[in-house]
Amino acid sequence: MAGPLSGYRIIEIAGIGPGPFAAMLLADMGAEVIRVDRAQAVRGPAPDTPHFDVMQRGRRNIALDLKHPDGVATLLDLVEQADALIEGFRPGVMERLGVGPDACLARNPKLVFGRMTGWGQEGPYSQAAGHDINYISLAGALAHIGRAGEAPVPPLNLVGDFGGGGMFLAYGVVCALLEAQRSGQGQVVDTAMVDGAAVLMSMFWAFKAIGMHDENARGTNLLDTGAHFYDVFECSDGKYVSLGSIEPQFYAELLQRTGLADDPEFAQQMNRELWPHLKSRLRDVFKTRTRDEWCAEMEMTDVCFAPVLTMSEAAAHPHNVARGTFVEIAGTPQPAPAPRFSRTVAEVASPPAHPGQHSREVLADWGFAADRIDALVASGAVKDA
């Protein structure tokens, strides 16, 4: 592995959503990430085909029983050799298992202990269950996503789980690893999806402060589908295109290519009272051609235009093909690692592994003696698939 994090060893305590996503980002960048699954997740020999979850790519898998004292001892021995550990349990669970920050940092004072939760390690909500939709609600993000007169629309689980969660966890771990190189000391990284989603709204707090975004009028503002020049439009074939013609020169290009350059109503770009009417007129214009016909007219121009593509269409689009934005790993199409580096090139080291698939191999590589590995497997503290 030649990525920029090559040489770092990271332990991932298996979870769902943002934790595996953060681990995937770190592994894509070259870190040796070991995923620790529950022993109970091993249900027989590992199949010949990779695990279905592409977010588990690029790392080996070991299965431990953390309710078994030897399983806990094994994890702590691994911690001694690791640079970081990430986990996504509710606050207090790792401590009850005997592998919380105090126990781990006692064994390895330079360890970065990354924690991923929805609400954070403290606060009134900290012990409550939740999902992405709840975290972005409390963060003040979901209320502003949607069209005028309609209910808020959850943007998949991109803003909480992945943007505000997994991305911030990976960023926080790398920040702490950099600091540990200088100080020689580890620390705990408390990543909460509610915090991260709030940070993602920073620009809109600025817009609100200067009167550019009305928080009580969803779907009427510049970037929330209020403007006729920043929205998606249906074409004659039922497919969609997107416009982002904000700046005057881009707006002028839009009007020229839609035949509206001499229309006096469209000359009033920033007249908010006209926006609904102008949007209705633009809808009629875009329904006169198919998506492909509009692409032929507007792609690669300064309109700020792109077709609205499905995942499969995106993987086949010439621009994404030219950049290698998507790759196929063991027969499964998926996004390629990002961002890109000129010298320490990121890559997917391996397809997703099954629980316990590398238990013996990992322990041997991390210095465990063969007789101890045999004893751990025999005791049930370690499960080998």
N, C-alpha and C positions, 0 to 999 in steps of 0.2 A: 504494500500500500504506500503510495507516494504522495498522498494528500497533505495539506498544511498541518494537520493534527497527527501525522504519523509519529509514532513513538509514545503517544499518550495511551494509558490504559484506563478504561472506564467500565464500571459495573452498572448494569441496568437491572433494577428490580422490576420484573415483568408487571405491566399494567395495561391499560387501554388508552387509545386516543393520543393525547398530547405527550405522554411519556415515551411511548415507542417512536413517535414522530421526532422528538428531540434526539433520541438515541440514533435514529436513522440519519439525521443531519450530521451528527458527530461522526458516525461510522463512514458516511459518504466522504467526509473530509479527511479520512485516513486514520482516525483513532481506532485502536483495538477495543471494541465494545463487546463485553460478554453479557448476554441476557440471562438473568437468573429466573427461571420459571419455577412454579410450584411442582413438587414431586408428584402431586396428584394429577397434574396435567399430562403426565406420561401414561399413555394407554396401550403401550405395546411398542414393537420395533418402529423406528421412524420410516415412513413411506419413502419410496424412491423419488416421488415428485416433491417439489418445494412446498412449503407452507403457503397458503393463499394470500396472506397479508403482506403486501409489498413494503409496508412500513417496518417490517422485521428483517429487511434485507441487510446484507453486509456485516453480519455478526454471528458468532457461534452461540450455542444455547446449552446451558447447564441447568439441571433440575435439582433443587434442594428442598428439603423439608425443614422450614424455619421454625417449626414447633418441636423439632428434635434437637437436643443439645448439641449433637455432633454436626447437624446442619448449620446451626448458628456459629459453631466454632469454625466450620469450613468457610463460611462467608467472611468472618472476621480475619481469617488467615489470608483470604483473597484481598481484603481491604488493605492489608499491610503493604501490598504490592501495587495498589491502584493509585491513580492520580485523582479520580473522581468517582462518585457513586450518585446515581439518580434514582428517585423513587416517587411514586404517585399515590400513596395511601392517604387516608384521612389522618389529620394530626393525631399523634400519639401511638399509632399502630406500630411503627418501627421501634419505638421505645419499648412497647409491651413485648415485642419479639426479642428484645435484647440487642438490637442492632441499630439503635438510634444514633444521632449525631455524637452524643457524649461517648458512647461505647466505641464508635468507629474512629473518632478523632483521638481517643486514648491509645488506640493501636497504631494510628497513622496521623500525626499532628499536621501533616501537610495536605490531608485529604480535603477535596472540595465535595461537600455534601449537598447535592441539588434536590430540592423538594418541589413537587408539582401538586397543587391543589386548586380547587375552584375558588374558594373563599379566602385562602391564606391560613397561616398557622395560628392566628388568634383573631378575635372579633366575635360578635354575637352569632354570626352565621357559621363559624369555623367547623362545627361538628355536624352541620346539616348536609343532607344529600343534595345534589344538584347536577345539572347538565349545562352544556354550552348556552342554551337558550336562557337559562336563569342567570348565568354569570354576566352575559352581555346586557341583560335587562337591568341588573343592579348597577352595572358600570355606566349606564347612561348612553349606551350605543344603540340598542335595538329600537328604542323609541323613535329614532331618526331615520330608520331604514324602511322605506315603503312609499306608496303613492298617496296623493291627497285624497282624503275621504275614505281611505281604506285602512285596515289594521296593519300594524308593523309586520314586516316579512323577515323571518329568520334567514340570514344569508348562508344556507347550509350550516355547518358547524365550523366555518373557517375563521371567524373573528375571535371566538373564545378558545376553543380547543387548540387550534393550530397557530393563528396569528398572535393572540394574546397569551397563549399557554406554551405550547411546544417550542415556538421560536424564541420566546423570552427565556425559557429554561436553558436552551442551548446557548443563547447569548450570555446569560448569567454565568453558566458554568465556564465558558471560555474566558470571560472577564476575570473570574475568580482564579482560574488556572494561571493567567498572566500575572495577577497580583501575587500568587503563591510563589512564583519564580523569584520575585524580589524579596518577599518577606520570609519565605520558608514556612509560612503558616497557612493552614487551610481555614475554611469557614463554611457556614451554612448559607445556601442560596434559597430564599423563600420566594418561590414563584407562584403567584396566584393569578388565575385567569381573569378575575374581576379587575385586578391591577393592570394587567397587560392590555385588556380591552379598553380600559380607561385611557391608557397612554396612546393607543391607536386613534383616539378621538381628539388628540391635541390640536390639530388644525381647526377643528370645528369649535373648540373652545375659543381659539383666536378669532374665528369668524363671528362667533356670538358676541364677543367683546366689542367688535367694531360695527355691529349691526348688519353683518352680511348673512347671518344664518338665524332664522326665527325658529327657536326650539319648539314652539307651540304650533307650528304650521308645517307638519311633515309633508313632503312631496311638493312643496312650492318654492324651494330654494334652488340655488345654482347647481348643486351637485347631487340632489336627491330626486331627480326627475321633474323638478319644477320647470326648468328651462327647456325650450323647444330645441335648442342646439346641443343639449347634453342628455341623450336618452337613447332608447332602442326603438326601432321602427319595423313594423311588419311589412314584408314584401308580397308581391302577388302570388308567390308560391307557398305562403304560410311560414317562410323562414324569416329571420331577423338580421338587421344590421345595427351597428352602434355608431353614434356620433359623439364627438367631444370637441366641437368647433367653438371653443370659448374665445380665444384671442381674435381681434378684428380681422387680421389677415386670413386666419383659418375660416372664419365665418364668411368672409367674402368669397373664398374658394367654394364653400358649400353652396352659397347662393348661385354662383356661376354655374356649377355642375348640376343644379336642380332647376335651372331656368328661371330663377327668382331674383336675379341680380338687379333688375330694374323695378322690382315691386316696392312701393313706398312703405307698405306695412312692415316688410321684412327689414327695411333700413333701420327700424327702431329696435335694434337687437336687445337692449337692456331695459326696455319698457316692460316691467313685470306684469302690468295689467293686460298686456297683449299676449303674454306667453301661452295661455291656454288656447287662444284662437289660432296663433301661429303654429302651435303644435298640431292642432287639428288639420290645418292646411298641409303641413308637412306629411302627416300620416297619409293623406290622399295622394300626395306626390309619390311617396315610396311604394304605394300599392299599385303603381302603374308598371313596375318592372319586377322581375325576379331578383332574388339575392345575387345570383351570378351576374346578372346584367348590371346591377349596381356596383358589384365588385369590379367589373370591367371598367366602369366609369370612375370609380373613386379610390380603389386600392392603390397604395403607394403614392398618394397625393398628399397635399397639405390640408385636406379636409379634416384630418384626425378621425379616420374611419377604419372600421374593421368589421368583417362578418361575425355574427354571433355563432360560434361553433360548438358542437357537442365534443365530448372527450375524443371520440373516434375521429371526428373531422379534424380536430386540432392536431392529432398525431400525424395526420396525412397532409396537412397544409404545407405548401412548398417552403414557406419561411421557417417553420419549425423543423422541417426535414433538413433544410440547409444548415441550421444551427445545431441539430442533434438534440433538440429540446426534449424529445422522448426517446427512450431506448426500449429494447426487448431483453428481458432477463429470464432465462429458462422458459421461453415461450410466452411470457406475460408482458404486454406493453405497460409502460409506466414512465413517470417523469424522470429525467436524468438529474444527477446531482447539480446543485446550484448553490452559490455563484461559481464562476469559473476563475481559474488561476493560471497565469502564464507559465509558471514553472512547476509548482507543486500541484499537479493535476488531480482533481478529485475523481473518484471512480467507485462503482459498486463492486465491492470485493467478492460477494457471493449472494446467491438467492436466499430467500427467507428460510430459516431453519425451523425444525420441529422441536417441541419441548424435550429436553434431555438428549438431543441428538449428539452433542459433543461433550457430555459430562466427563467421561474419562479423559478425553483428549485435552480438554481445557485444564483439568487438574494436573495432568502430567506436564503440560507446557508451563504451568505456573509453579512448578517445582514440588508437587506432592509426590511422595514415594509410592511405588506401585502397591506395596502391601497396605499402605494407608488407604489408597483408593479402593482396593478390594474390600477393606473393612467397612468403609463408608457406604459402599454400594450394598454390602451384605446387611448392614444395620438399617437400611432404608433412609438414612440421612441424605444420601445422594441417589438419584434415580437415573439410570442409563437407558436410553431408548434404543 
